[in-house]
Amino acid sequence: MAVPNSEELARCVEQIDRDRLTKTLCELIEHPSVNPFGEAPRGAEEGERRVAAYLRDRLTALGWTCDVDEYAPGRHNALARLPGASGGRSLMFAGHMDTVETTGYPQALTGVVRDGRVHGRGACDMKAALACYLEVAEVLAERSISLAGDLLIAGVGDEEYRQEGAKALGASGPRADAVIIGEPTELTLCLATKGLAAYDLRVAGVATHGSVPQHGANAILTAARLLGGFEDYQRTLDRRRHPLLGPATVNVGVIEGGTKPNIVPSECRVQFSRRLLPGESPADVPVELAAVLERGTWSIGEAWWTVDAYELPHGHWLAEALRTAARLSGVPDREPHGFPASSDAAPGSGGCARRSHRAA
């Protein structure tokens, strides 16, 4: 068949097989892909290998080419391609294969359909999108449709931690003119995402016996006073807002210090994260905090976990194409929105494809 027009594409939407789509999602859930968070996979549930192999097998059976890349020990990406017929723009559907842990979730790896919804670890975030990508491939094959440009499907690893899968794909993967990342957005069109930077705040004190605390300096109490200043810092962030993302935010997530309750602690470590807006740099954050927090025996190191913010250029053709697709699919809200979390769209992480534009 020739390259389809908008009417033919609308008929493709009508041909989506919801039962097959549900079955695919349940099968993806049943292939475990727990993120080991910086470690090598330690058991059968960890790593993305099984999901990557599932994508490869499904897509090669439909005539796509597909490679699975072990970008780190036990960690995998999958990249499939359906060549275009006439040199049009290339498009990549990208999504992460990893999930968070299954502890305390006895049915985590069983796809359960209940009240019109699919339940299971990763059902929403984001194996549902991977299932949708596979359904697109199925419909294109059934209707023998040839697209003008290449269509790519990428399953990447490690999004739940440091986006190492997207970094690896961005460094060695193909060029794509645009990338769509199917993160759960309630079907809203998200044209910007916040970034992330995580830091260690270290507070030094002087240890002594707990019976004579006046002879030392309690690092935990000093840290507690400093943390009060984070509320002032958030108020300064609230005053500068992005039109789609709102204000940047700061979160204190971990505090550690001390050895015994009868010893004045000599050190306290606080881990915090700062959500970045487009145009902000992780290097700005320690400088900003130094202006807000009281001076003392504390220090903030360089960010040890970073994901850049991202914003699709105003008026980009991808945004218009997505709004058209939303209209054809009956999506009521077609206005642009911001995605509050970080994602694989970030260009600073290498992104899901080089020199491309992305939308969540």
Beta strands, then each sheet from edge to edge (+ up, - down):
strand 1: 65-72
strand 2: 75-82
strand 3: 91-96
strand 4: 112-114
strand 5: 117-119
strand 6: 151-156
strand 7: 178-181
strand 8: 189-193
strand 9: 195-204
strand 10: 208-209
strand 11: 241-242
strand 12: 246-247
strand 13: 250-257
strand 14: 263-264
strand 15: 267-276
strand 16: 298-300
strand 17: 305-307
strand 18: 310-311
strand 19: 336-339
strand 20: 357-359
sheet 1: 1+ 2- 6+ 3+ 7+ 20+
sheet 2: 4+ 5-
sheet 3: 18+ 8- 19-
sheet 4: 13+ 15- 9+ 16-
sheet 5: 13+ 15- 9+ 17-
sheet 6: 10+ 14-
sheet 7: 11+ 12-
end
